[in-house]
Amino acid sequence: MIHGYNISDPVDLNEVKGYTNDLIKEHRMKGKDPKNHIGYSLNKEEGLQSAKITAKRLAEITGKKFYYEVINYINQLLNES
């Protein structure tokens, strides 16, 4: 599948970190708005794993480098746990 992105295109790592942290909070039900979560309260590792699954699916569907960077950042956080 061709997604039309260039692997050398720069990705803003601050944007990746912000998006990733929001995604993890959403999965952990830690957001400020109770409407913006998946309905379960997860611990940190479960939240990271859930966010990783979501990011992998987005990467597969879109082929965007951004989501691959999100996966890399989540892997870093998992290794720090």
C-alpha positions as CSV (number, residue, x, y, z in Angstrom):
1,M,0.0,0.0,0.0
2,I,1.3,3.4,-0.9
3,H,0.6,6.2,1.5
4,G,2.4,9.1,-0.1
5,Y,4.7,10.1,2.7
6,N,8.4,10.7,2.7
7,I,10.4,9.0,5.5
8,S,12.7,11.9,5.6
9,D,9.9,14.4,6.4
10,P,10.6,15.9,9.8
11,V,8.2,15.2,12.7
12,D,7.9,17.6,15.6
13,L,8.8,15.5,18.7
14,N,7.0,17.9,21.0
15,E,3.8,17.3,19.0
16,V,4.4,13.5,19.2
17,K,4.9,13.7,22.9
18,G,1.8,15.8,23.5
19,Y,-0.4,13.6,21.3
20,T,1.0,10.5,22.9
21,N,0.4,11.8,26.4
22,D,-3.2,12.8,25.5
23,L,-3.8,9.3,24.0
24,I,-2.5,7.6,27.1
25,K,-4.6,9.8,29.4
26,E,-7.6,9.0,27.2
27,H,-7.0,5.3,27.5
28,R,-6.4,5.5,31.3
29,M,-9.5,7.7,31.8
30,K,-7.4,10.5,33.3
31,G,-8.7,13.3,31.1
32,K,-10.6,16.3,32.4
33,D,-13.6,15.7,30.3
34,P,-15.4,12.4,31.2
35,K,-16.8,12.2,27.7
36,N,-13.3,11.8,26.2
37,H,-12.3,8.4,27.4
38,I,-12.9,4.8,26.5
39,G,-14.9,4.0,29.6
40,Y,-12.3,2.0,31.6
41,S,-9.8,3.0,34.2
42,L,-6.4,1.4,33.4
43,N,-3.1,1.4,35.2
44,K,-0.1,3.1,33.6
45,E,1.2,0.0,31.7
46,E,-2.2,-0.9,30.5
47,G,-2.7,2.6,29.3
48,L,0.6,2.6,27.5
49,Q,-0.2,-0.8,25.8
50,S,-3.6,0.4,24.8
51,A,-2.3,3.6,23.3
52,K,0.3,1.6,21.5
53,I,-2.3,-0.6,19.9
54,T,-4.3,2.5,18.8
55,A,-1.1,4.1,17.4
56,K,-0.2,0.9,15.5
57,R,-3.6,0.8,13.9
58,L,-3.4,4.5,12.9
59,A,0.1,3.9,11.5
60,E,-1.2,0.9,9.5
61,I,-4.2,2.8,8.1
62,T,-2.5,6.1,7.4
63,G,1.1,5.2,6.8
64,K,2.1,8.5,8.5
65,K,5.5,8.8,10.0
66,F,3.9,10.7,12.9
67,Y,2.2,7.6,14.2
68,Y,5.3,5.5,13.9
69,E,7.1,8.1,16.0
70,V,4.2,7.9,18.6
71,I,4.9,4.1,18.7
72,N,8.6,4.8,19.3
73,Y,7.8,7.2,22.1
74,I,5.5,4.7,23.7
75,N,8.2,2.1,23.5
76,Q,10.6,4.4,25.3
77,L,8.0,5.0,28.0
78,L,7.4,1.3,28.4
79,N,11.2,0.7,28.7
80,E,11.3,3.3,31.4
81,S,8.5,1.6,33.4
